[in-house]
């Protein structure tokens, strides 16, 4: 029963139109993933759920992720974080990487610093953004990163997604 519910929830099977009872048919989506290669691809893509990703992020990273090019997907995700922070803070194109995050979220007057937050929270927000860029964007910017785990890659991209949500909520 669990397997059947999974098939329905994923849209692989659907009720047969015009039939009474519990008649079902295999959908186009179900037929597409019936092949082992397509199902493996589907499982990887499913890790990066489209309905929860920022639309710009989705457009920029989904195809790389689906191909298994995780370092490119991650680089593009964190580049979008960098671009959006720079734009929101009104900083120049020469402000990049970790230094951009420190300038934008500096507890002592950064444009994107939440002045109502506690001092430790201001510092933590700056460190969160700077640390994420330094950890995930910089390595892919400067060398090949051998990331083979789709779950880890999806988690890293979801973190970029959360950072974009934070930026988008800022005044």
C-alpha positions, 0 to 999 in steps of 0.5 A: 500500500505504501508503494502504491501511495508513493506512485500516486503521490509522485504522479506515476499513476492516476485514476482512469477517466470514465471508469468507476471503481479503482481503475488506474493507468500509468501516466506519461510521467510514470512511463518516462521514469519506468526506465532505470536510467530515467528513474535514477535521474528522477530520484536525483532531481526530486532531491531538489524540489522545484516548488520550494526553490527561489525561481531564479535559483531554480532556473540557474541550477536545476539543469546542472544538478540534474546532469550531476554537475553539482559543483557548477550548480552550487557555484551558480547558487552562491553566485546568485546569493552574492549578486542579490546581496550586492544589489540589495546593499547597493555595493559595487561590482568590486565588492565580492565574496566574503568581503562583500558579505562582511561589508553588507552585514557588518554589525557596525553599520552594514547596510543589510544589518538588522539594527533591532537584532542583538549584537551576537545575532548581528555578528552571527548573520554576518558570519553565516553569509560570509561562511557560506560564501567562503565554504561553498562558492569560493572553492568552486570558483577557484578549482574543481570540486569533486562532489559526488553526493546528490543529497549533499549537493541538494542540501548545500543548494537549499542553504543558498535558497534560505540565504536568498529568502533572508535577503529578500525579506530585508527592507 
